[in-house]
């Protein structure tokens, strides 16, 4: 199972999120977001458009992930190097691997990363 994890700024639009997702090929089985961002209009619109299952990730679960990208600003604010990468990994579960590091939308308001759940 492939999970697309998202991180985004308050000013992001559904187009911002969709652009970041499409830069990775737009081929996921589910999407994931930090639980405190799940109510954002842009994310709700994206989820409706994509029609994919949504995984909500807690701050603690996200912070437990090791990310490939290390943004000092994101580390200071959220306790991880990349929200998108950490959300994808946390939602994919134990033993997940990052398939694609975060990609940034053209307007620089959203990021998306892909992780793959290992089959048991």
C-alpha positions as CSV (number, residue, x, y, z in Angstrom):
1,X,0.0,0.0,0.0
2,X,1.3,3.5,-1.0
3,X,0.5,6.4,1.3
4,X,0.8,10.0,0.3
5,X,1.6,12.2,3.3
6,X,1.0,15.9,3.2
7,X,2.3,19.0,5.0
8,X,1.0,22.5,4.2
9,X,0.8,26.1,5.3
10,X,-2.3,27.8,6.4
11,X,-2.5,29.7,3.1
12,X,-2.5,26.5,1.0
13,X,-5.3,25.7,-1.3
14,X,-6.5,22.3,-2.7
15,X,-4.6,23.2,-5.9
16,X,-1.4,23.5,-3.8
17,X,-1.9,20.1,-2.4
18,X,-2.9,18.5,-5.7
19,X,0.2,20.1,-7.4
20,X,2.5,18.6,-4.8
21,X,0.8,15.2,-5.1
22,X,0.9,15.3,-8.9
23,X,4.6,16.1,-8.9
24,X,5.0,12.6,-7.3
25,X,2.9,11.0,-10.0
26,X,-0.4,11.1,-8.2
27,X,-0.5,7.3,-7.6
28,X,-1.3,6.5,-3.9
29,X,-3.8,4.1,-2.3
30,X,-4.4,6.5,0.7
31,X,-3.5,9.9,2.0
32,X,-2.3,11.0,5.4
33,X,-2.2,14.3,7.3
34,X,-1.4,15.5,10.8
35,X,-4.6,15.2,12.8
36,X,-4.6,19.0,13.6
37,X,-4.7,19.8,9.9
38,X,-7.4,17.3,8.8
39,X,-10.1,19.9,9.1
40,X,-8.5,22.4,6.8
41,X,-10.7,23.2,3.8
42,X,-7.9,22.6,1.3
43,X,-7.3,19.1,2.7
44,X,-11.0,18.2,2.9
45,X,-11.4,19.3,-0.8
46,X,-8.4,17.2,-1.9
47,X,-9.6,14.2,0.0
48,X,-13.0,14.5,-1.6
49,X,-11.6,15.0,-5.1
50,X,-9.2,12.0,-4.8
51,X,-11.7,9.7,-3.1
52,X,-8.9,7.9,-1.2
53,X,-9.0,6.7,2.4
54,X,-7.6,9.3,4.9
55,X,-5.2,8.4,7.7
56,X,-4.9,10.9,10.6
57,X,-1.4,11.0,12.2
58,X,-0.8,12.2,15.7
59,X,2.0,14.6,16.6
60,X,3.7,12.0,18.7
61,X,3.5,9.4,15.9
62,X,4.8,11.9,13.4
63,X,7.7,12.9,15.7
64,X,8.8,9.3,16.1
65,X,9.6,9.0,12.4
66,X,13.0,9.6,10.9
67,X,12.7,11.6,7.7
68,X,15.1,12.0,4.8
69,X,14.6,15.7,4.6
70,X,15.7,17.9,7.5
71,X,14.2,21.3,7.5
72,X,15.4,23.4,10.5
73,X,12.2,25.5,10.4
74,X,9.9,22.5,10.4
75,X,12.1,20.8,13.0
76,X,11.7,23.8,15.3
77,X,7.9,24.1,14.7
78,X,6.8,20.5,14.5
79,X,9.6,18.3,15.9
80,X,10.4,16.5,12.6
81,X,12.4,17.3,9.5
82,X,9.5,16.9,7.1
83,X,5.8,16.8,8.0
84,X,4.9,15.1,4.7
85,X,7.5,12.4,5.0
86,X,6.7,11.7,8.6
87,X,3.0,11.5,8.0
88,X,3.5,9.1,5.1
89,X,5.8,6.9,7.1
90,X,3.6,6.9,10.3
91,X,0.4,6.1,8.3
92,X,2.2,3.3,6.4
93,X,3.1,1.6,9.6
94,X,6.0,-0.3,11.2
95,X,8.7,-1.1,8.7
96,X,7.5,1.3,6.1
97,X,10.0,2.8,3.7
98,X,10.0,6.2,2.1
99,X,9.5,5.9,-1.7
100,X,9.8,9.5,-2.6
101,X,11.1,12.4,-0.5
102,X,8.9,15.4,-0.1
103,X,8.1,17.4,-3.2
104,X,7.0,21.0,-2.9
105,X,4.1,22.6,-4.8
106,X,4.8,25.3,-7.3
107,X,3.4,27.9,-4.9
108,X,5.6,26.5,-2.1
109,X,2.6,26.2,0.2
110,X,2.3,22.4,0.3
111,X,4.5,19.3,0.4
112,X,3.8,15.6,-0.4
113,X,5.9,12.5,0.1
114,X,5.2,8.8,-0.5
115,X,5.8,5.8,1.7
116,X,5.1,2.2,1.1
117,X,3.7,-0.2,3.7
118,X,5.6,-3.5,3.8
119,X,3.5,-6.5,3.1
120,X,3.4,-9.2,5.8
